[in-house]
Amino acid sequence: MTLHYFTDPLCGWCYGFSSSMKQFYEAHKHELDLEIVCGGMVKGEHEKPIGDMAPYLKKAYKRVEETTGVQFGEAFLQTLDDGTTFYSSVPSSIAMVVFRSYQTGFDLEYLADLQKAIYYDGIDPADQSHFAKLAAEYGLDQGAFEANMQEDLYKQETYSDFSVTQQFKVGGYPTLILHARDEYFLLAKGYSKTDQLEKTYQSILHSIHS
């Protein structure tokens, strides 16, 4: 069975979902192949200075904190006040796709690192050198990783992820879709706690085997 995790490095709810997702996958990784798909939440005409979205983000991050228990850092909140940081999903999504290609088995951890770097440490979402530094913590060559982020191959694969997300008609993140026995089952749409994921998963398995 394959678990498709539709997410985005810039998704605040996915940042809050990291713990639940990791706990669930750790419990079932022996039976599930995980595929992280970057959705392209902020791309094209939606890419703009973060100040343009600051009023929305200042409200949204509080809801994420209250619901999930995750914390947004002062450094990120300062970027909302400064307003000049260019807000785009594309650079960090390319980093995720490059990391994925190494097949380290730590894709979820690296995704969480990307989200924490942006939403807690307040790094520029276009700072590819920082994304390469994060990859180096998993034993990857920092220079090679950063060079790969400039390659058309990985840029094309990133936009292919965006297209797959549209094909699945994913309307929000996080979204989990389970592929089993040539069928697709919606495991989660939006934030879920680990116990709810487990309950839904067991219900899907029951329907498959009944």
C-alpha positions as CSV (number, residue, x, y, z in Angstrom):
1,M,0.0,0.0,0.0
2,T,1.1,3.5,-0.7
3,L,0.4,6.6,1.4
4,H,0.4,9.8,-0.6
5,Y,1.0,12.8,1.6
6,F,-0.1,16.0,-0.2
7,T,1.6,18.8,1.6
8,D,3.6,22.0,1.2
9,P,6.6,23.4,3.0
10,L,4.7,26.7,3.4
11,C,1.6,25.1,4.8
12,G,1.2,26.2,8.4
13,W,-1.3,23.4,9.2
14,C,1.2,20.9,7.8
15,Y,3.8,22.3,10.2
16,G,1.3,21.7,13.0
17,F,0.5,18.2,11.6
18,S,4.2,17.0,11.6
19,S,4.0,15.3,14.9
20,S,0.7,13.4,14.2
21,M,2.0,12.4,10.8
22,K,5.3,11.1,12.1
23,Q,3.7,9.1,14.9
24,F,1.2,7.6,12.5
25,Y,3.7,6.7,9.9
26,E,6.2,5.3,12.5
27,A,3.4,2.9,13.6
28,H,2.7,1.7,10.0
29,K,5.9,2.2,8.0
30,H,6.4,-1.6,7.7
31,E,3.2,-1.8,5.7
32,L,3.1,1.6,3.9
33,D,5.2,3.1,1.2
34,L,5.2,6.9,1.8
35,E,5.2,9.4,-1.1
36,I,5.4,13.0,-0.2
37,V,3.8,15.2,-2.9
38,C,4.4,19.0,-2.8
39,G,1.2,20.8,-3.7
40,G,2.4,24.2,-4.7
41,M,0.3,26.1,-2.3
42,V,1.9,29.5,-3.1
43,K,3.0,29.8,-6.7
44,G,2.4,31.9,-9.8
45,E,0.2,34.9,-9.2
46,H,-0.1,34.0,-5.5
47,E,3.7,34.6,-5.0
48,K,4.1,38.0,-3.4
49,P,5.8,39.8,-0.5
50,I,4.7,38.3,2.8
51,G,3.5,41.7,3.9
52,D,0.6,41.4,1.5
53,M,-0.7,38.3,3.4
54,A,0.4,39.4,6.9
55,P,-3.1,40.3,8.1
56,Y,-4.4,36.8,7.2
57,L,-1.2,35.0,8.5
58,K,-1.3,36.8,11.8
59,K,-4.7,35.3,12.5
60,A,-4.1,31.9,10.9
61,Y,-1.0,31.1,12.9
62,K,-2.8,31.6,16.2
63,R,-5.5,29.0,15.1
64,V,-2.8,26.5,14.2
65,E,-1.0,27.0,17.5
66,E,-4.3,26.6,19.5
67,T,-5.3,23.5,17.6
68,T,-2.1,21.6,17.2
69,G,0.2,22.9,20.0
70,V,3.0,23.8,17.6
71,Q,4.8,27.2,18.1
72,F,5.6,29.8,15.5
73,G,8.8,31.6,16.3
74,E,9.4,35.3,17.0
75,A,11.7,35.4,14.0
76,F,8.9,34.4,11.7
77,L,6.5,36.9,13.3
78,Q,9.1,39.6,12.7
79,T,9.0,38.8,9.0
80,L,5.3,39.5,9.0
81,D,6.0,43.0,10.4
82,D,8.8,43.6,8.1
83,G,6.7,42.5,5.1
84,T,9.5,42.3,2.5
85,T,10.2,38.6,2.4
86,F,9.1,37.0,-0.9
87,Y,6.5,34.3,-0.1
88,S,6.7,31.4,-2.5
89,S,6.4,27.6,-2.1
90,V,8.5,26.9,-5.1
91,P,12.1,27.0,-3.7
92,S,11.4,24.9,-0.6
93,S,9.3,22.5,-2.7
94,I,12.3,22.0,-5.0
95,A,14.4,21.3,-2.0
96,M,11.9,18.7,-0.8
97,V,11.9,17.0,-4.2
98,V,15.7,17.0,-4.3
99,F,15.9,15.5,-0.9
100,R,13.3,12.9,-1.8
101,S,15.5,11.8,-4.7
102,Y,18.3,10.6,-2.3
103,Q,15.9,8.0,-0.8
104,T,17.3,8.5,2.7
105,G,14.1,7.3,4.5
106,F,14.0,10.6,6.3
107,D,11.6,12.6,4.0
108,L,9.1,13.4,6.8
109,E,11.9,14.6,9.1
110,Y,13.3,16.8,6.4
111,L,9.9,18.2,5.5
112,A,9.4,19.1,9.2
113,D,12.8,20.7,9.2
114,L,11.8,22.9,6.2
115,Q,8.6,24.0,7.9
116,K,10.3,24.7,11.3
117,A,13.0,26.7,9.5
118,I,10.4,28.9,7.9
119,Y,7.8,29.2,10.6
120,Y,10.0,29.1,13.7
121,D,13.4,30.2,12.7
122,G,12.0,32.8,10.3
123,I,14.4,32.0,7.4
124,D,13.6,33.4,3.9
125,P,11.5,30.8,2.0
126,A,13.8,31.4,-1.0
127,D,17.0,30.7,1.0
128,Q,18.1,27.6,-0.8
129,S,21.5,27.6,0.9
130,H,19.7,27.1,4.2
131,F,17.8,24.2,2.8
132,A,21.0,22.6,1.6
133,K,22.5,23.1,5.1
134,L,19.5,21.2,6.5
135,A,20.1,18.4,4.0
136,A,23.7,18.2,5.1
137,E,22.5,17.3,8.6
138,Y,21.4,14.0,7.1
139,G,24.8,13.3,5.7
140,L,24.2,14.7,2.2
141,D,26.8,16.8,0.4
142,Q,25.7,20.4,0.9
143,G,27.3,21.8,-2.3
144,A,25.9,19.0,-4.5
145,F,22.4,19.4,-3.0
146,E,22.4,23.2,-3.6
147,A,23.6,22.6,-7.2
148,N,20.8,20.0,-7.7
149,M,18.2,22.6,-6.7
150,Q,19.3,24.6,-9.8
151,E,18.8,21.7,-12.2
152,D,15.9,21.7,-14.6
153,L,15.2,18.1,-13.8
154,Y,14.2,18.8,-10.3
155,K,12.3,21.9,-11.1
156,Q,10.3,20.0,-13.6
157,E,9.7,17.2,-11.1
158,T,8.5,19.8,-8.6
159,Y,5.9,21.2,-11.1
160,S,4.9,17.6,-11.9
161,D,4.1,17.3,-8.2
162,F,1.9,20.4,-8.5
163,S,0.1,18.8,-11.5
164,V,-0.5,15.5,-9.6
165,T,-2.0,17.5,-6.8
166,Q,-4.4,19.1,-9.2
167,Q,-5.2,15.7,-10.8
168,F,-6.2,14.3,-7.4
169,K,-8.3,17.5,-6.9
170,V,-6.6,18.1,-3.5
171,G,-8.2,21.3,-2.2
172,G,-6.2,21.8,1.0
173,Y,-3.3,20.6,3.1
174,P,-2.5,18.3,4.7
175,T,-4.3,15.6,2.7
176,L,-3.6,11.9,3.0
177,I,-4.7,9.5,0.3
178,L,-4.2,5.7,0.7
179,H,-3.7,3.6,-2.4
180,A,-4.6,0.0,-1.9
181,R,-5.8,-2.7,-4.2
182,D,-6.1,-0.3,-7.1
183,E,-8.4,2.0,-5.1
184,Y,-7.8,5.3,-3.5
185,F,-9.1,6.1,0.0
186,L,-9.2,9.5,1.7
187,L,-7.4,9.1,5.0
188,A,-7.3,12.8,6.1
189,K,-8.3,16.1,4.7
190,G,-6.9,18.9,6.9
191,Y,-5.3,18.6,10.3
192,S,-6.0,15.3,12.3
193,K,-4.6,14.0,15.5
194,T,-2.9,10.6,15.5
195,D,-5.7,8.7,17.1
196,Q,-8.1,10.0,14.4
197,L,-5.8,8.9,11.7
198,E,-5.5,5.5,13.2
199,K,-9.3,5.2,13.5
200,T,-9.8,6.1,9.9
201,Y,-7.0,3.9,8.7
202,Q,-8.4,0.9,10.5
203,S,-11.8,1.6,9.0
204,I,-10.3,1.7,5.5
205,L,-8.5,-1.6,6.2
206,H,-11.7,-3.2,7.4
207,S,-13.6,-2.1,4.2
208,I,-10.7,-3.5,2.1
209,H,-10.7,-6.9,3.7
210,S,-14.4,-7.4,4.3
